[in-house]
Amino acid sequence: MTLTPLDTPSHNAPEQAPYGSWRSAISADLLTAGNVRLSESRLFENRAYWLESRPAEKGRSVLVEYDPQSGRRDLLPAPLSVRSKAHEYGGGSYTVADGWVYFVLAADQRIYRMPLNGEVPEPLTAEGNIRYADLIVDRARQRLICVQEDESQSDREAIARIIAIDLRSSDTADEAAPFEIIAEGADFYSNPAISPDGKQLSFLQWHHPDMPWDATELMLADLDAKGLFGEARRVAGDGNESIFQPQWSPGGDLYYVSDRSNWWNLYRLGSDAPIWEKPAEFATPQWVFGMSTYGFVSEEQIFCTFTQNGLWQLAIIDLKNGTSELVPHPGCDFESISCTPGKALMIAGSADSLPEITLYSVETGQFQSIAQSGNLALPTSTFARAEPVSFQVADREVHGFYYPPTNPGFNAPEGELPPLIVFSHGGPTGATSAALNLKIQYWTSRGIAILDVNYSGSTGYGRDYRDRLADNWGIIDVEDVCAGAEYLVKKGLADPQRLLIKGGSAGGYTVLAALAFHDTFSAGASHYGIGDLTTLARDTHKFESRYLDKLVGPWPEAESVYRERSPIEHIEKLNCPVIFFQGMEDKVVPPNQAEAMVDALKDRGLPVAYITFAEEGHGFRSADSIKMALEGELEFYSRIFEFPLPSPGPGIDIHNLKDTP
């Protein structure tokens, strides 16, 4: 059957067209042309800084400065890019102090420094297979303190350290500054922070097989006048407790977030009770360095964000009076909180506008938008709004967001039910958001419903909800996504014959497991997903090398369980079309994962497509890659389910699919 584009209507009344075939102003080009991904917002004195990942520049991560007097400017010229690859996911890749910016250069992973007046950057660290993150400046001793991940010894696992780099000794671009090791011996480190009086250093550490959301230790050590490091002592995080973002108050008290009560709440060191006890989460899983959910706008006031029932809110906590007050904002997703006296900077997202860099004034109570990730000249009626849903799976309640097909220019023929795509987020320890996501709106505006599931194991609903996935990955997450689709079918909101599932990374594994071990879905899309758990356990990088010990079982003792839950081991059970998207530079989920699945599906005669990107890693950054991933997936579904497209797709190759004239 040959599919032809739909004719353009000549009137303004809603046009009737099949679900999936609606024309949409939310094109793949719109997602990339001029749009950027914002991260790492920071306030330093009276200036704001952040990173912009620009698809139009092949994903270059640009460090931007905003001065209230002179406006915004890029600090580094193209093609220079700021990005750490520590733990593969990076973060914490720059800091600013005393007229200098210190940053990790994406190209060689060395730390550089440059005066803010824009002179040529000079390297501080030597060449080599070493990565850095969580940069802070020790002003009193003229040192740069950071996390170092040393991969220079090929015969052993990467060595994690906290180091101090001497800022007084590097005078030429040809020399690396000397450094000393401050902490070593734990498997992982993060969040070094110096007390206001310069006499103490706090940091987080954790050990295999724990991930930072499983168990971390808050360490504290004394510093002498020369910065010599006394023996560190553990002050919080004994056993099954996740500590997040230790931070010093202006008065010298150490604060942190702990999930010891089931909820990630805020604590002050020396007190057993949270400063605001609440069935809400003041933290997110620490996949990247430099994450922040709170800061001090004065010695007695904390500006913070927390999530409850999947939605994020803002608040100010008065430490002196023991009171808290919500800060009104139309957004539902906030991250990267950074504070100075009287001000708070953040990345804010809402249901009908793209994320933006926002500055809040405590004095006026007003927000000022200083940068946007994109400019959408579209009416809000264009966008599908997230509708919170909860459904039962066995004896547990599961949460998610439903997005109905939404396009003011179209409606479907009477009696037709829409296709449904179930989104399975990555991690798997993570969560989805109700904020505007054009990668969701791309589908809903074409007449395809979306269910974005916070399956068991997701964050935002307490430690008990998060721990459900222990020993159960590939089982209850899969049951949850299947049950979510079936729930919407029973509600009359989805076509039972056109249930689809997509996900990336760990979400891609849930996709493949759902397709192999259940018959709920008719097709799926795996974006750099996992097909073979045994290969992942052997091949992945240090940060996640023991992750599966908690999710599946200890490796290699539980190898039989790994094989039992690996879709590649049960390819005979997979009986529907799948499209795979894979970055060939992916070190987290190597390409051999996708290739083994693709070859097996080809051999079985099932429709399968395999789209590769030569210069992409774990996640797609360039505009061309993002566009192909969206348009290729839409074309795949249209040819599998034989609905027309309003414009031709990219012409992907689908093996074992015979389009009939």
C-alpha positions as CSV (number, residue, x, y, z in Angstrom):
1,M,0.0,0.0,0.0
2,T,1.5,3.3,-1.0
3,L,1.0,6.2,1.4
4,T,0.6,9.7,0.1
5,P,0.7,13.0,1.9
6,L,-2.7,14.5,2.9
7,D,-3.9,17.6,1.0
8,T,-3.6,20.9,2.7
9,P,-7.1,22.2,3.8
10,S,-8.4,25.4,2.3
11,H,-10.5,26.5,5.4
12,N,-9.9,27.3,9.0
13,A,-12.5,24.9,10.5
14,P,-11.0,21.7,12.1
15,E,-10.2,19.2,9.4
16,Q,-11.1,15.5,9.9
17,A,-8.1,13.2,9.4
18,P,-6.9,9.9,10.9
19,Y,-5.0,10.0,14.2
20,G,-1.3,10.1,13.5
21,S,-1.7,12.0,10.3
22,W,-2.5,15.5,11.5
23,R,-0.3,18.3,10.2
24,S,1.6,20.1,13.0
25,A,3.5,23.3,13.5
26,I,5.7,21.3,16.0
27,S,8.2,20.0,13.5
28,A,11.5,18.3,14.0
29,D,13.1,21.5,12.8
30,L,11.3,23.5,15.4
31,L,12.8,21.3,18.1
32,T,16.3,22.1,16.9
33,A,16.4,25.4,15.0
34,G,17.3,28.0,17.6
35,N,16.3,25.8,20.6
36,V,18.9,24.9,23.2
37,R,19.1,22.7,26.3
38,L,19.8,24.7,29.4
39,S,21.8,23.4,32.4
40,E,24.1,24.3,35.2
41,S,22.7,27.7,36.1
42,R,24.9,29.6,38.6
43,L,25.0,32.9,40.4
44,F,28.3,34.5,41.2
45,E,28.0,37.9,42.8
46,N,25.8,40.0,40.5
47,R,26.2,37.9,37.4
48,A,24.4,34.8,36.2
49,Y,26.0,31.9,34.2
50,W,24.6,28.8,32.5
51,L,25.3,26.3,29.8
52,E,23.5,26.1,26.5
53,S,23.7,22.9,24.5
54,R,23.0,24.0,20.9
55,P,21.8,21.3,18.4
56,A,22.4,23.8,15.6
57,E,26.1,23.7,16.5
58,K,26.3,19.9,16.7
59,G,25.5,20.0,20.4
60,R,28.2,22.4,21.4
61,S,27.8,23.3,25.1
62,V,28.3,27.1,25.4
63,L,29.0,28.9,28.6
64,V,26.9,32.0,28.8
65,E,27.3,35.0,31.1
66,Y,24.5,37.5,31.9
67,D,25.4,40.9,33.4
68,P,22.4,43.1,34.4
69,Q,24.3,46.1,33.1
70,S,25.7,44.8,29.8
71,G,23.4,41.9,29.0
72,R,24.4,38.4,27.9
73,R,27.5,37.1,26.0
74,D,29.1,33.8,25.1
75,L,32.3,33.4,27.1
76,L,34.1,31.0,24.7
77,P,34.1,31.3,20.9
78,A,33.1,28.4,18.6
79,P,34.0,25.6,18.4
80,L,35.1,25.5,22.1
81,S,32.6,23.5,24.2
82,V,32.3,23.2,28.0
83,R,31.4,19.7,29.2
84,S,32.6,17.2,31.7
85,K,32.5,13.5,30.9
86,A,33.1,12.4,34.5
87,H,30.8,9.4,35.2
88,E,30.0,9.7,31.5
89,Y,27.1,12.0,32.3
90,G,29.2,15.0,33.5
91,G,27.9,18.1,35.2
92,G,29.7,20.4,37.6
93,S,31.9,21.5,34.7
94,Y,32.7,25.1,35.6
95,T,33.0,27.7,38.3
96,V,33.7,31.5,38.5
97,A,35.7,33.4,41.1
98,D,37.6,36.7,41.4
99,G,37.4,37.6,37.7
100,W,38.3,34.1,36.4
101,V,36.3,31.3,34.9
102,Y,37.5,27.7,35.4
103,F,36.0,25.0,33.1
104,V,36.3,21.6,31.6
105,L,36.9,21.7,27.9
106,A,34.8,19.0,26.1
107,A,37.5,18.3,23.5
108,D,40.2,17.1,25.8
109,Q,38.6,17.0,29.3
110,R,41.3,19.2,30.8
111,I,40.6,22.0,33.1
112,Y,41.3,25.5,31.7
113,R,41.1,29.0,33.2
114,M,40.5,32.3,31.5
115,P,40.0,35.8,32.7
116,L,36.4,37.0,32.3
117,N,37.7,39.7,30.0
118,G,37.9,37.1,27.3
119,E,41.6,36.3,26.9
120,V,42.9,33.0,25.5
121,P,42.2,30.0,27.9
122,E,45.2,28.3,29.5
123,P,45.2,24.7,30.7
124,L,45.6,23.9,34.4
125,T,45.7,20.1,34.1
126,A,47.9,17.8,32.0
127,E,46.8,15.8,29.0
128,G,45.7,12.3,29.6
129,N,42.7,10.1,30.1
130,I,41.5,12.0,33.2
131,R,38.2,13.7,33.8
132,Y,37.1,16.4,36.3
133,A,33.9,17.8,37.8
134,D,32.5,19.7,40.8
135,L,34.9,22.6,40.5
136,I,35.2,25.1,43.5
137,V,37.7,27.7,44.4
138,D,39.5,27.8,47.7
139,R,40.2,31.6,47.7
140,A,42.2,31.7,51.0
141,R,44.7,29.2,49.6
142,Q,44.4,30.0,45.9
143,R,43.5,26.5,45.0
144,L,40.9,24.9,42.7
145,I,39.3,21.9,44.4
146,C,37.5,19.3,42.3
147,V,36.7,15.7,41.7
148,Q,39.1,13.8,39.6
149,E,38.3,10.6,37.7
150,D,41.6,9.0,36.6
151,E,41.2,6.5,33.8
152,S,44.9,6.5,32.8
153,Q,45.6,3.0,34.1
154,S,44.0,0.6,31.5
155,D,44.5,-2.4,33.7
156,R,42.2,-1.2,36.5
157,E,39.0,0.6,37.2
158,A,39.0,4.4,37.2
159,I,40.4,6.0,40.4
160,A,38.2,8.6,42.0
161,R,39.7,11.4,44.1
162,I,39.2,14.9,45.4
163,I,42.2,17.0,44.5
164,A,43.4,20.6,45.0
165,I,45.1,22.3,42.1
166,D,47.6,25.1,42.9
167,L,46.5,28.2,41.0
168,R,49.7,30.1,41.7
169,S,52.1,27.9,39.8
170,S,50.9,27.7,36.2
171,D,52.1,30.7,34.3
172,T,52.3,29.3,30.8
173,A,50.0,27.3,28.6
174,D,52.8,24.6,28.3
175,E,52.8,23.7,32.0
176,A,50.3,21.9,34.1
177,A,49.6,23.2,37.6
178,P,50.7,20.9,40.5
179,F,48.0,19.3,42.6
180,E,47.7,17.4,45.8
181,I,45.3,14.6,46.6
182,I,42.8,15.5,49.3
183,A,40.7,12.4,49.4
184,E,41.1,8.9,47.9
185,G,40.0,5.4,48.6
186,A,36.3,5.5,48.1
187,D,34.8,4.4,44.8
188,F,33.2,7.8,44.2
189,Y,33.3,11.4,45.4
190,S,31.2,14.5,44.8
191,N,30.1,17.9,46.3
192,P,33.3,19.2,47.9
193,A,32.5,22.4,49.8
194,I,34.5,24.7,52.0
195,S,33.0,26.2,55.2
196,P,32.8,30.1,55.2
197,D,35.7,30.4,57.6
198,G,37.8,28.1,55.4
199,K,38.6,25.7,58.2
200,Q,36.5,22.7,57.1
201,L,35.8,20.7,54.0
202,S,32.7,18.6,53.5
203,F,32.1,16.2,50.7
204,L,30.1,13.1,49.7
205,Q,31.5,9.6,49.1
206,W,30.0,6.3,48.3
207,H,31.1,2.8,47.5
208,H,30.3,-0.1,45.1
209,P,27.7,-1.5,44.7
210,D,25.7,1.5,45.9
211,M,24.5,4.3,43.6
212,P,24.3,7.8,45.1
213,W,20.5,7.4,45.6
214,D,21.2,4.1,47.5
215,A,23.7,5.1,50.1
216,T,26.1,8.0,50.5
217,E,28.3,9.2,53.3
218,L,28.6,12.9,54.3
219,M,32.3,13.4,55.3
220,L,33.8,16.3,57.2
221,A,37.5,17.2,57.6
222,D,39.5,20.0,59.2
223,L,41.8,22.2,57.1
224,D,44.9,24.0,58.5
225,A,46.2,27.3,57.4
226,K,48.1,25.6,54.5
227,G,45.1,23.5,53.5
228,L,46.5,20.3,54.8
229,F,43.7,17.8,55.2
230,G,43.0,16.2,58.6
231,E,41.4,12.8,58.8
232,A,37.9,12.9,57.4
233,R,35.0,11.7,59.6
234,R,31.6,10.5,58.6
235,V,28.9,12.8,60.0
236,A,25.8,11.5,58.2
237,G,24.8,8.6,56.0
238,D,25.2,5.5,58.0
239,G,24.1,2.5,55.9
240,N,20.8,2.7,53.9
241,E,20.7,6.5,53.6
242,S,21.1,8.7,50.6
243,I,22.6,12.2,51.3
244,F,22.2,14.9,48.6
245,Q,23.8,18.3,48.2
246,P,25.6,19.2,51.4
247,Q,25.9,23.0,51.6
248,W,27.2,25.5,54.1
249,S,25.1,28.3,55.3
250,P,26.5,31.8,55.4
251,G,26.7,31.4,59.2
252,G,28.8,28.2,59.0
253,D,26.2,25.5,59.5
254,L,26.2,22.5,57.3
255,Y,22.9,21.5,55.6
256,Y,22.1,18.5,53.5
257,V,19.2,16.4,52.2
258,S,18.6,12.9,53.5
259,D,16.0,10.2,52.8
260,R,16.2,8.6,56.2
261,S,12.5,9.2,56.8
262,N,11.5,7.8,53.4
263,W,11.4,11.3,51.9
264,W,14.4,13.3,50.8
265,N,14.0,16.2,53.3
266,L,16.3,19.0,54.4
267,Y,18.4,18.7,57.6
268,R,21.0,20.7,59.5
269,L,24.0,18.8,60.8
270,G,23.6,18.3,64.5
271,S,19.8,18.0,64.4
272,D,17.9,14.7,64.0
273,A,14.7,16.3,62.7
274,P,14.2,17.8,59.2
275,I,14.0,21.6,59.1
276,W,10.7,21.2,57.2
277,E,9.2,17.7,57.6
278,K,7.1,17.0,54.5
279,P,6.0,14.0,52.4
280,A,7.9,15.5,49.5
281,E,11.3,15.1,47.8
282,F,13.8,18.0,48.0
283,A,16.3,16.0,45.9
284,T,16.6,14.2,42.6
285,P,18.8,11.2,41.7
286,Q,22.4,12.4,41.3
287,W,23.1,11.3,37.8
288,V,25.2,14.3,37.1
289,F,27.5,16.5,39.2
290,G,26.5,19.9,40.4
291,M,22.8,19.2,41.0
292,S,21.1,21.7,43.3
293,T,17.6,22.0,44.8
294,Y,18.2,24.7,47.4
295,G,20.4,27.6,48.4
296,F,20.7,30.5,50.9
297,V,19.2,33.9,50.1
298,S,20.2,35.0,53.6
299,E,21.8,33.6,56.7
300,E,18.3,32.7,57.9
301,Q,16.4,31.9,54.7
302,I,16.6,28.9,52.3
303,F,15.1,29.2,48.8
304,C,14.2,25.6,47.6
305,T,12.3,23.5,45.3
306,F,10.5,20.2,46.1
307,T,8.4,17.7,44.2
308,Q,5.1,16.3,45.4
309,N,2.8,14.1,43.3
310,G,5.0,14.5,40.4
311,L,4.9,18.3,40.4
312,W,7.7,20.7,41.5
313,Q,7.1,23.8,43.6
314,L,9.1,26.6,45.1
315,A,9.3,27.7,48.7
316,I,11.3,29.9,51.2
317,I,12.1,28.4,54.6
318,D,12.6,30.8,57.4
319,L,15.2,29.1,59.7
320,K,14.8,31.6,62.5
321,N,11.1,31.4,62.9
322,G,10.7,27.7,61.7
323,T,8.2,28.7,59.0
324,S,7.9,28.0,55.3
325,E,6.0,29.8,52.5
326,L,5.3,28.7,49.0
327,V,6.6,31.0,46.3
328,P,4.0,31.3,43.5
329,H,5.2,30.5,40.0
330,P,3.3,29.1,37.0
331,G,6.0,26.4,36.5
332,C,5.9,22.8,37.4
333,D,9.6,21.9,37.1
334,F,12.6,23.6,38.6
335,E,16.2,22.6,38.8
336,S,19.7,24.0,39.2
337,I,18.9,26.4,42.1
338,S,21.7,28.9,42.8
339,C,21.5,31.6,45.4
340,T,23.3,34.8,46.5
341,P,22.0,37.3,49.2
342,G,18.5,38.3,48.1
343,K,18.5,36.4,44.8
344,A,17.9,33.0,43.4
345,L,18.6,31.7,39.9
346,M,17.0,28.6,38.5
347,I,15.9,26.7,35.3
348,A,12.1,26.8,35.3
349,G,9.7,24.9,33.1
350,S,6.0,25.1,32.8
351,A,3.2,23.3,31.0
352,D,3.0,25.8,28.1
353,S,6.4,27.4,27.8
354,L,9.9,26.1,27.2
355,P,12.4,26.1,30.0
356,E,14.0,29.4,30.9
357,I,16.7,30.8,33.1
358,T,14.8,32.8,35.7
359,L,16.1,35.2,38.4
360,Y,14.0,35.7,41.6
361,S,14.2,38.7,43.8
362,V,13.4,38.1,47.5
363,E,12.8,41.8,48.1
364,T,10.2,42.3,45.3
365,G,8.9,38.7,45.0
366,Q,9.3,39.0,41.2
367,F,10.8,36.7,38.6
368,Q,12.8,37.9,35.7
369,S,13.4,35.7,32.6
370,I,16.9,36.3,31.3
371,A,17.2,33.4,28.8
372,Q,14.9,30.9,27.1
373,S,15.6,27.5,25.6
374,G,13.5,28.5,22.6
375,N,10.9,30.9,21.3
376,L,7.6,29.4,20.4
377,A,5.2,31.6,18.5
378,L,2.4,29.2,19.0
379,P,-0.9,29.5,20.9
380,T,-1.2,27.5,24.1
381,S,-4.1,25.6,22.6
382,T,-1.5,23.8,20.5
383,F,-0.1,22.0,23.5
384,A,-1.4,18.9,25.2
385,R,-1.4,19.3,29.0
386,A,-0.1,16.6,31.3
387,E,-3.0,15.0,33.2
388,P,-1.8,13.1,36.3
389,V,-3.0,9.5,36.4
390,S,-2.7,6.7,38.9
391,F,-3.5,3.1,38.4
392,Q,-3.2,-0.2,40.3
393,V,-0.8,-2.9,39.4
394,A,-1.3,-5.9,41.7
395,D,-1.1,-4.4,45.2
396,R,0.8,-1.2,44.2
397,E,-0.2,2.2,42.9
398,V,1.7,3.6,40.0
399,H,1.8,7.1,38.7
400,G,2.3,8.9,35.4
401,F,1.1,11.7,33.1
402,Y,-1.4,11.2,30.2
403,Y,-1.3,13.6,27.2
404,P,-4.4,13.5,24.9
405,P,-4.1,14.1,21.1
406,T,-4.3,17.8,20.8
407,N,-4.4,20.0,17.7
408,P,-6.9,22.8,17.2
409,G,-6.8,22.3,13.4
410,F,-7.8,18.7,13.4
411,N,-10.2,16.1,14.7
412,A,-10.4,12.3,14.1
413,P,-13.2,10.4,12.3
414,E,-16.0,9.5,14.6
415,G,-15.4,6.2,16.5
416,E,-11.6,6.1,15.8
417,L,-9.4,5.7,18.9
418,P,-5.9,7.1,18.9
419,P,-2.6,5.2,18.8
420,L,-0.9,5.4,22.2
421,I,2.8,5.7,22.8
422,V,3.9,4.8,26.3
423,F,7.1,6.6,27.3
424,S,9.5,4.8,29.5
425,H,12.0,7.2,31.1
426,G,15.7,6.5,31.5
427,G,17.6,5.7,34.6
428,P,15.8,3.6,35.5
429,T,16.2,5.6,38.7
430,G,14.7,8.9,37.5
431,A,11.4,10.6,36.8
432,T,9.4,12.2,34.1
433,S,8.1,15.8,34.3
434,A,4.9,17.6,33.5
435,A,6.7,20.6,32.0
436,L,6.4,21.3,28.3
437,N,8.4,18.8,26.3
438,L,8.4,19.3,22.5
439,K,9.4,15.7,22.0
440,I,6.0,14.8,23.6
441,Q,4.1,17.6,21.8
442,Y,5.6,16.4,18.5
443,W,3.4,13.2,18.9
444,T,0.3,14.6,20.5
445,S,0.0,17.4,17.9
446,R,-0.1,14.7,15.2
447,G,-2.9,12.8,16.9
448,I,-1.0,10.3,19.0
449,A,-1.7,10.0,22.7
450,I,1.1,9.7,25.2
451,L,1.4,8.0,28.6
452,D,4.6,9.1,30.4
453,V,5.0,6.6,33.2
454,N,6.8,7.0,36.5
455,Y,7.0,3.3,37.0
456,S,8.0,1.6,40.2
457,G,11.5,2.6,41.0
458,S,11.0,6.2,39.9
459,T,11.9,9.1,42.1
460,G,9.6,11.8,43.5
461,Y,7.3,9.4,45.5
462,G,9.6,8.5,48.4
463,R,12.3,5.9,49.1
464,D,9.9,3.0,49.4
465,Y,8.5,3.7,45.9
466,R,12.1,4.0,44.6
467,D,13.2,0.7,46.3
468,R,10.5,-1.3,44.6
469,L,12.8,-1.9,41.7
470,A,15.5,-3.6,43.9
471,D,16.0,-7.1,42.4
472,N,13.0,-6.4,40.1
473,W,14.3,-4.5,37.1
474,G,12.8,-6.0,34.0
475,I,9.8,-7.3,36.0
476,I,7.7,-4.7,37.8
477,D,8.8,-1.7,35.6
478,V,7.6,-3.8,32.6
479,E,4.4,-4.8,34.4
480,D,3.8,-1.1,35.2
481,V,4.1,0.2,31.6
482,C,1.9,-2.6,30.3
483,A,-0.7,-1.9,32.9
484,G,-0.6,1.8,32.1
485,A,-1.5,1.1,28.5
486,E,-4.2,-1.3,29.4
487,Y,-5.6,1.2,31.9
488,L,-6.0,3.8,29.1
489,V,-7.6,1.2,26.8
490,K,-10.2,0.5,29.5
491,K,-10.8,4.2,29.8
492,G,-11.5,4.3,26.1
493,L,-8.5,6.6,25.5
494,A,-6.4,4.4,23.3
495,D,-6.7,1.9,20.4
496,P,-5.8,-1.5,21.7
497,Q,-4.5,-2.5,18.3
498,R,-2.1,0.4,18.2
499,L,-0.3,0.4,21.5
500,L,3.4,1.5,21.1
501,I,6.2,1.9,23.5
502,K,9.5,3.9,23.4
503,G,12.4,4.7,25.7
504,G,16.0,5.5,25.8
505,S,18.9,3.9,27.7
506,A,17.4,2.0,30.6
507,G,14.0,3.0,29.3
508,G,15.0,1.2,26.1
509,Y,15.6,-1.9,28.1
510,T,12.1,-1.7,29.6
511,V,10.8,-1.3,26.0
512,L,12.6,-4.4,24.8
513,A,11.6,-6.4,27.8
514,A,8.0,-5.4,27.5
515,L,8.0,-6.5,23.8
516,A,9.7,-9.8,24.6
517,F,7.9,-10.9,27.7
518,H,4.4,-9.4,27.2
519,D,2.0,-9.0,24.3
520,T,0.5,-5.6,25.2
521,F,2.3,-3.6,22.5
522,S,2.2,-3.8,18.8
523,A,5.5,-2.0,18.1
524,G,8.3,-0.2,19.9
525,A,11.3,2.2,19.6
526,S,14.5,1.7,21.4
527,H,16.8,4.7,21.7
528,Y,20.3,3.5,22.7
529,G,18.5,0.8,24.8
530,I,19.8,-2.4,26.4
531,G,19.1,-5.8,25.0
532,D,21.6,-7.9,26.8
533,L,22.1,-7.4,30.6
534,T,25.1,-9.6,30.7
535,T,26.9,-7.5,28.1
536,L,26.0,-4.3,30.0
537,A,27.3,-5.8,33.3
538,R,30.6,-6.6,31.6
539,D,31.1,-3.6,29.3
540,T,29.6,-0.5,30.9
541,H,31.6,2.3,32.6
542,K,32.6,2.5,36.3
543,F,29.8,4.7,37.6
544,E,27.1,2.1,36.6
545,S,29.3,-1.0,36.7
546,R,27.6,-2.3,39.8
547,Y,24.2,-0.6,39.4
548,L,22.7,-3.9,38.3
549,D,23.8,-5.6,41.5
550,K,20.9,-3.8,43.2
551,L,18.4,-3.9,40.3
552,V,19.0,-7.5,39.1
553,G,21.5,-9.3,41.4
554,P,25.3,-9.5,42.0
555,W,27.4,-10.2,38.9
556,P,28.5,-12.8,38.0
557,E,26.9,-14.9,40.8
558,A,23.4,-14.0,39.4
559,E,24.3,-14.5,35.7
560,S,21.4,-16.9,35.2
561,V,19.0,-14.1,36.3
562,Y,20.7,-11.7,33.9
563,R,20.2,-14.1,31.0
564,E,16.6,-14.8,32.1
565,R,15.7,-11.1,31.9
566,S,17.7,-10.2,28.8
567,P,15.4,-9.7,25.7
568,I,18.2,-11.0,23.4
569,E,18.1,-14.4,25.2
570,H,14.3,-14.6,24.4
571,I,14.2,-13.2,20.9
572,E,11.7,-16.0,19.9
573,K,9.2,-14.2,22.1
574,L,9.4,-10.9,20.4
575,N,6.8,-10.8,17.6
576,C,6.3,-7.2,16.6
577,P,8.2,-4.5,14.7
578,V,11.0,-2.5,16.4
579,I,13.1,0.5,15.4
580,F,16.5,1.1,17.0
581,F,18.4,4.4,17.2
582,Q,22.1,4.2,18.3
583,G,25.0,6.5,18.8
584,M,28.2,4.8,17.6
585,E,30.3,6.6,20.2
586,D,28.1,5.4,23.1
587,K,30.2,4.2,26.0
588,V,27.3,3.6,28.4
589,V,25.3,1.3,26.1
590,P,27.7,0.2,23.4
591,P,26.4,-0.3,19.8
592,N,26.8,-4.1,20.0
593,Q,23.7,-4.1,22.2
594,A,21.4,-2.8,19.5
595,E,23.2,-4.7,16.7
596,A,22.6,-8.1,18.4
597,M,18.9,-7.3,18.7
598,V,18.6,-6.0,15.1
599,D,20.4,-9.1,13.6
600,A,18.1,-11.4,15.6
601,L,15.0,-9.7,14.4
602,K,16.2,-9.7,10.8
603,D,16.8,-13.5,11.1
604,R,13.3,-13.9,12.5
605,G,11.7,-12.0,9.6
606,L,10.2,-9.3,11.7
607,P,10.1,-5.7,10.5
608,V,13.1,-3.9,12.0
609,A,14.9,-0.6,11.3
610,Y,18.3,0.4,12.6
611,I,19.4,4.1,12.5
612,T,22.9,4.9,13.6
613,F,24.7,8.2,14.3
614,A,28.5,8.1,13.8
615,E,29.4,11.0,16.1
616,E,26.8,10.6,18.8
617,G,27.3,9.1,22.2
618,H,24.7,8.3,24.9
619,G,21.9,10.6,23.8
620,F,21.7,12.7,20.7
621,R,22.9,16.3,20.6
622,S,23.2,17.5,17.0
623,A,20.2,18.9,15.2
624,D,20.4,16.3,12.3
625,S,20.4,13.4,14.8
626,I,17.4,14.7,16.8
627,K,15.5,15.4,13.6
628,M,16.2,11.9,12.1
629,A,15.2,10.2,15.4
630,L,11.8,11.9,15.4
631,E,11.0,11.8,11.7
632,G,12.3,8.3,11.3
633,E,10.3,7.0,14.2
634,L,7.1,8.7,12.9
635,E,7.7,7.2,9.4
636,F,8.2,3.8,11.0
637,Y,4.9,3.9,12.7
638,S,3.1,5.2,9.7
639,R,4.3,2.4,7.5
640,I,3.7,-0.3,10.1
641,F,0.1,0.9,10.8
642,E,-0.6,2.3,7.4
643,F,-1.7,5.8,8.2
644,P,-0.8,8.6,5.8
645,L,1.7,11.3,6.7
646,P,1.1,15.0,5.9
647,S,4.6,15.2,4.4
648,P,7.1,12.5,3.3
649,G,9.4,11.0,5.9
650,P,13.2,10.6,5.6
651,G,12.8,7.3,3.7
652,I,14.2,4.9,6.3
653,D,15.0,1.3,5.5
654,I,12.7,-1.2,7.2
655,H,13.9,-4.7,6.8
656,N,11.3,-7.4,6.3
657,L,8.5,-4.9,5.7
658,K,6.8,-5.2,2.3
659,D,4.8,-2.0,1.5
660,T,2.1,-3.1,-0.9
661,P,0.9,-0.7,-3.7
